[in-house]
């Protein structure tokens, strides 16, 4: 089973409070239709409200932005199809 990110949804378990140390980071990579890599970093920790999501689009030739940053809850990520 994979998500829209191409990652097994169970990989995101490390971001839930019961399954992680004080801080955790998950790094995923997917490819665009043209084959360009897009890397996303998911971070949690005691000083982070929710989950920080940083996406590096710098190697995507047709990108609209270099980097994006959002704060999400796990429920929001599930709704977005992680």
ROSE-4610 file (N, C-alpha, C; in Angstrom, 1 decimal, always signed):
// ROSE-4610
residu = [X/X/X/X/X/X/X/X/X/X/X/X/X/X/X/X/X/X/X/X/X/X/X/X/X/X/X/X/X/X/X/X/X/X/X/X/X/X/X/X/X/X/X/X/X/X/X/X/X/X/X/X/X/X/X/X/X/X/X/X/X/X/X/X/X/X/X/X/X/X/X/X/X/X/X/X/X/X/X/X/X/X/X/X/X/X/X/X/X/X/X/X/X/X/X/X/X/X/X/X/X/X/X/X/X/X/X/X/X/X/X/X/X/X/X/X/X/X/X/X/X/X/X/X/X/X/X/X/X/X/X/X/X/X/X/X/X/X/X/X/X/X/X/X/X/X/X/X/X/X/X/X/X/X/X/X/X/X/X/X/X/X/X/X/X/X/X/X/X/X/X/X/X/X/X/X/X/X/X/X/X/X/X/X/X/X/X/X/X/X/X/X/X/X/X/X/X/X/X/X/X/X/X/X/X/X/X/X/X/X/X/X/X/X/X/X/X/X/X/X/X/X/X/X/X/X/X/X/X/X/X/X/X/X/X/X/X/X/X/X/X/X/X/X/X/X]
num = [1/1/1/2/2/2/3/3/3/4/4/4/5/5/5/6/6/6/7/7/7/8/8/8/9/9/9/10/10/10/11/11/11/12/12/12/13/13/13/14/14/14/15/15/15/16/16/16/17/17/17/18/18/18/19/19/19/20/20/20/21/21/21/22/22/22/23/23/23/24/24/24/25/25/25/26/26/26/27/27/27/28/28/28/29/29/29/30/30/30/31/31/31/32/32/32/33/33/33/34/34/34/35/35/35/36/36/36/37/37/37/38/38/38/39/39/39/40/40/40/41/41/41/42/42/42/43/43/43/44/44/44/45/45/45/46/46/46/47/47/47/48/48/48/49/49/49/50/50/50/51/51/51/52/52/52/53/53/53/54/54/54/55/55/55/56/56/56/57/57/57/58/58/58/59/59/59/60/60/60/61/61/61/62/62/62/63/63/63/64/64/64/65/65/65/66/66/66/67/67/67/68/68/68/69/69/69/70/70/70/71/71/71/72/72/72/73/73/73/74/74/74/75/75/75/76/76/76/77/77/77/78/78/78/79/79/79/80/80/80/81/81/81/82/82/82]
x = [+0.9/+0.0/+0.9/+0.6/+1.3/+0.4/+0.9/+0.1/+0.4/-0.1/+0.1/+1.6/+2.3/+3.7/+4.6/+3.9/+4.6/+5.3/+4.9/+5.5/+4.4/+4.9/+4.0/+3.5/+2.1/+1.6/+2.1/+2.5/+3.0/+4.3/+5.0/+6.3/+6.0/+4.8/+4.4/+4.1/+4.1/+3.9/+4.9/+6.1/+7.2/+6.9/+5.9/+5.5/+4.5/+3.8/+2.8/+3.4/+2.8/+3.4/+3.7/+2.9/+3.2/+4.3/+4.7/+5.8/+7.1/+7.3/+8.5/+9.2/+10.5/+11.2/+10.7/+11.4/+11.0/+10.9/+11.8/+11.8/+11.9/+11.4/+11.5/+11.4/+12.0/+11.9/+11.7/+10.8/+10.7/+10.9/+11.7/+12.1/+11.5/+10.8/+10.2/+10.7/+10.7/+11.0/+10.0/+9.5/+8.7/+9.2/+8.8/+9.2/+8.0/+8.3/+7.3/+7.1/+6.1/+5.8/+7.1/+7.8/+9.1/+10.2/+10.1/+11.1/+12.0/+11.6/+12.4/+12.1/+13.1/+12.8/+12.3/+11.3/+10.8/+10.9/+11.6/+11.9/+11.0/+10.4/+9.6/+10.1/+10.2/+10.6/+9.5/+9.1/+8.1/+8.8/+8.5/+9.2/+8.2/+8.5/+7.8/+8.7/+8.3/+9.1/+8.4/+9.0/+8.3/+8.0/+8.8/+8.6/+7.9/+7.4/+6.7/+5.3/+4.4/+2.9/+2.4/+2.1/+1.7/+2.8/+2.8/+3.8/+4.3/+5.6/+6.2/+6.4/+6.0/+6.2/+7.0/+8.2/+9.1/+9.2/+8.9/+9.1/+10.1/+11.1/+12.2/+11.9/+11.5/+11.2/+12.3/+13.5/+14.6/+15.1/+14.9/+15.3/+14.2/+13.0/+11.9/+12.0/+12.2/+12.5/+11.2/+10.1/+8.8/+8.2/+9.0/+8.4/+7.9/+7.0/+6.5/+7.1/+7.7/+8.4/+9.6/+10.6/+11.8/+11.5/+11.0/+10.7/+9.3/+8.6/+7.4/+7.5/+6.7/+6.7/+5.2/+4.8/+3.4/+3.5/+2.5/+2.2/+0.9/+0.9/-0.3/-0.5/-1.7/-1.9/-1.9/-1.8/-1.8/-3.1/-4.2/-5.5/-5.5/-4.9/-4.9/-4.0/-2.9/-2.1/-2.8/-3.6/-4.4/-5.4/-6.1/-7.0/-6.4/-5.1/-4.4/-3.8/-4.0/-3.5/-2.1/-1.5/-0.1/+0.1]
y = [-1.2/+0.0/+1.2/+2.2/+3.5/+4.6/+5.8/+7.0/+7.8/+9.0/+9.9/+10.2/+10.2/+10.5/+9.3/+8.2/+7.0/+6.3/+6.7/+6.2/+5.3/+4.2/+3.4/+4.2/+4.4/+5.2/+4.8/+3.6/+3.2/+3.9/+4.4/+5.2/+6.4/+6.9/+8.1/+7.9/+6.6/+6.3/+6.9/+7.1/+7.7/+9.1/+9.7/+11.1/+11.2/+10.1/+10.1/+10.1/+10.8/+10.9/+9.6/+8.6/+7.3/+6.5/+6.9/+6.1/+6.8/+7.9/+8.7/+9.2/+9.5/+10.2/+11.6/+12.5/+13.9/+14.5/+14.2/+14.8/+13.7/+13.9/+12.9/+13.7/+13.1/+13.6/+12.4/+12.6/+11.6/+12.4/+11.8/+12.4/+11.4/+12.0/+11.3/+11.9/+11.1/+11.7/+11.1/+11.9/+11.4/+12.1/+11.6/+12.1/+12.8/+13.9/+14.5/+13.7/+14.1/+13.4/+13.4/+14.5/+14.5/+13.8/+13.2/+12.5/+13.3/+14.6/+15.4/+15.0/+15.0/+14.6/+15.8/+15.5/+16.5/+15.8/+16.5/+15.9/+16.7/+15.9/+16.5/+16.0/+17.0/+16.7/+16.9/+15.9/+16.1/+16.0/+17.1/+17.2/+17.4/+16.7/+16.9/+17.1/+17.7/+17.9/+18.7/+18.9/+19.5/+21.0/+21.6/+23.1/+23.3/+22.2/+22.3/+22.0/+23.0/+22.8/+22.0/+20.7/+19.9/+19.3/+19.3/+18.7/+19.7/+20.0/+20.9/+20.1/+20.7/+20.1/+21.0/+20.7/+21.4/+20.6/+21.3/+20.6/+21.3/+20.6/+21.1/+20.8/+21.8/+21.7/+22.2/+22.4/+23.1/+22.3/+21.0/+20.2/+19.9/+20.5/+20.3/+21.5/+21.1/+22.1/+23.0/+22.5/+23.3/+23.8/+23.9/+24.4/+25.8/+26.0/+27.4/+28.0/+27.2/+27.7/+26.8/+27.4/+26.6/+25.7/+26.3/+25.6/+26.0/+25.1/+25.5/+25.0/+25.6/+25.3/+25.4/+24.4/+24.4/+23.7/+24.0/+23.3/+22.5/+21.3/+20.4/+19.5/+19.0/+18.0/+16.6/+15.5/+14.2/+14.0/+14.5/+14.4/+15.1/+16.3/+17.1/+16.3/+15.7/+15.0/+13.8/+13.1/+12.0/+12.5/+13.6/+14.1/+14.5/+15.0/+15.4/+14.1/+13.0/+11.7/+11.4/+11.7/+11.3/+9.9]
z = [+0.0/+0.0/+0.0/-0.9/-0.9/-0.9/-0.6/-0.5/-1.8/-1.9/-3.0/-3.1/-1.9/-1.9/-2.4/-2.6/-3.0/-1.8/-0.6/+0.6/+1.3/+1.9/+2.7/+3.9/+4.0/+5.1/+6.5/+6.7/+8.0/+8.3/+7.3/+7.6/+8.4/+8.3/+9.0/+10.5/+10.9/+12.3/+13.2/+12.7/+13.5/+13.9/+13.3/+13.6/+14.7/+15.0/+16.0/+17.4/+18.4/+19.7/+20.4/+20.2/+20.9/+20.3/+19.1/+18.4/+18.2/+18.8/+18.5/+19.8/+19.6/+20.7/+20.7/+21.4/+21.5/+20.1/+19.2/+17.9/+16.9/+15.7/+14.6/+13.3/+12.3/+10.9/+9.9/+9.0/+7.9/+6.6/+5.8/+4.5/+3.4/+2.5/+1.3/+0.0/-1.0/-2.3/-3.3/-4.2/-5.3/-6.6/-7.7/-9.0/-9.7/-10.4/-11.2/-12.4/-13.2/-14.5/-15.4/-15.3/-16.1/-15.5/-14.3/-13.6/-12.7/-12.4/-11.5/-10.1/-9.2/-7.8/-7.0/-6.1/-5.2/-3.8/-2.9/-1.6/-0.5/+0.3/+1.4/+2.8/+3.7/+5.0/+6.0/+6.8/+7.8/+9.2/+10.0/+11.3/+12.4/+13.5/+14.8/+15.9/+17.0/+18.1/+19.2/+20.4/+21.5/+21.2/+20.4/+20.1/+18.8/+18.2/+16.9/+17.1/+16.8/+16.9/+15.7/+15.9/+14.7/+14.0/+12.7/+11.9/+10.9/+10.9/+9.9/+8.6/+7.5/+6.2/+5.3/+5.0/+4.1/+2.8/+1.7/+0.4/-0.5/-0.9/-1.8/-3.2/-4.0/-5.4/-6.3/-5.7/-6.5/-7.7/-7.7/-8.9/-9.9/-9.6/-10.5/-11.6/-12.8/-13.8/-14.1/-13.8/-14.0/-12.7/-11.7/-10.4/-10.4/-9.5/-9.3/-8.1/-7.2/-6.0/-5.7/-5.1/-4.8/-3.6/-2.5/-1.2/-0.8/-0.1/+0.6/+2.0/+2.9/+4.3/+4.8/+5.5/+6.0/+7.4/+8.2/+9.5/+9.3/+9.6/+9.4/+10.6/+10.8/+11.7/+11.0/+11.7/+11.0/+10.3/+10.9/+10.2/+8.9/+8.8/+7.6/+6.6/+7.0/+6.0/+5.5/+6.3/+5.8/+4.8/+5.1/+4.1/+2.8/+2.9/+1.7/+0.9/+1.5/+0.8/+1.0/+2.2/+2.3/+2.0]
